[in-house]
Amino acid sequence: MESSNVLVIGGGIAGLTAAHELAKLGVKVELVEKEPFLGGHAIQFTCKAVESCAKCGACMAEEKLNQVVHNENIRIHTEANVKKISKNGLFNYTIQLRSTSYSSSADAVIVATGFDTFDPVKKPYGYGSFKNVITSLDLEKMLRRNGIALKPSDGMPPDKIAFIQCVGSRDSKLNHLWCSKICCASALRMAHLIKKRKPETSVTFFYIDIQGSGKDFEALYQKAKEDFLMIRAIPGDIYKSGEDRLKTTYFDSLSKANIENIYDMVVLSVAMIPGSGTKEIAEMTGIIPGDTGFVRSFEKGGISNSGGVFVAGSAGGPLSISESITHAVKTAWDASKYIKRFRNYGG
């Protein structure tokens, strides 16, 4: 595809995939990432294999990263932001780098701004106040770094862990009515990994209902029911009990009573929420933000009304790593078809 260029905004798993797929077609790609590193959240996830591959997708992030950083068709900017986009046939844009700015043009734009994680500080679980209340992303990083779960308070392995699902999602008070899709499977896999490496660990799993996908998920869930205490309820407040231990209370619908439990560590499975900067990029490109704040793949009004702007991965809504890759491959293909049509027919 001669002399074609695409601006890819976001260097997470979807942005990396889209960039690589376009580069394979001979398209020159400018990849812009606001963080100092590529790979987004996925590059920080731990491998969750126990006896065999858990199909969690964590290894795919490193694979995609290696494919991009060594590709001569991809120009990478980290710690950079797109500050302006306009369209006059081509997309003209300005990138703000650390100490200067840079302007160029592209045939198409791919928005791959990804997701952020919900900050649970305002939830009644003591995150930020109690050392041993951590998020699922904190646990991902911990397991990747140490191989085992360790209490932040003293660096010792916990004997009793509770996982609390849907923190910041499926919450009408926050107007976060969506399911983040990946949380149940990810938390269950991390719990199995912890249990495998320290079998005496007691795990309790609090949930609204269990959501998951993939051909291995049913087996994962059945194993969880054998190994963990599965409680279909969401606890209320968490209180400190003794030396850095944590007391939870939940209402048991069978006994019609409040039940108290004490844990060494509590893991909050926090929601996927729209990525920071997504709204600003949507406004620049004319993409329609959905009611959730994630952006839609349709185009209407603004500079994108004649096409050329595409959404990849979880910028459009919660997706797993493998789903983000699949979506980004299709997005890259759609962008290449658009460029070919635009070049042949003038838009």
PyMOL commands that set and color helices and strands:
alter all, ss='L'
color gray80, all
select helices_A, chain A and resi 13-24+42-44+58-69+120-122+136-146+183-197+217-227+278-285+302-304+313-316+321-345
alter helices_A, ss='H'
color red, helices_A
select strands_A, chain A and resi 5-9+28-32+74-77+81-87+91-96+101-106+108-111+115-117+133-135+160-167+202-206+229-231+238-241+245-252+257-263+265-270+272-274+287-289+295-299+309-311
alter strands_A, ss='S'
color yellow, strands_A
deselect
rebuild
show_as cartoon
